[in-house]
């Protein structure tokens, strides 16, 4: 049971590491991307600091929440109107519509708001966290043989 927990933990951390690297390089991982909400324009649905999962998509409809790129900024707003090649969006908490965008500017559609995983992603997005995890891993690898020798000595001295 303990080995299963270790394997699951390693798998989760590996996926988060891959997502983190893909996020930093702004590339998709199996057609998914992760972004962090930077403004309150979509409150109360999406709040500042929350992490969202975006899926690459070509089929958008009115009411979808999408992320698009404009002037080197990523914006996550709701679609309020779709014309032939243009989309008009608006933040739920904004009073005015955004300028229209081209469909090709859309990165993807919000498919999930990550709560616990979002918190882990936020922690793993810090270089210090990775450095600390790496150092702890090295310490464990270095101390494991010593721990095993001590354990073997205790077992050999005990009467079973």
Secondary structure, 3 states (H helix, E strand, C coil): CHHHHHHHHHHHHHHHHHHHHHHHHCCCECCEEEEECCCCCCCCCCCCCCEEEEECCCCCCCCCEEEEEECCEEEEEEEEEECCCEEEEECCCCCCCCCCEEHHHEEEEEEEEECHHHHHHHHHCCHHHHHHHHHHHHHHHHHHHHHHHHHHHHHHHCCC
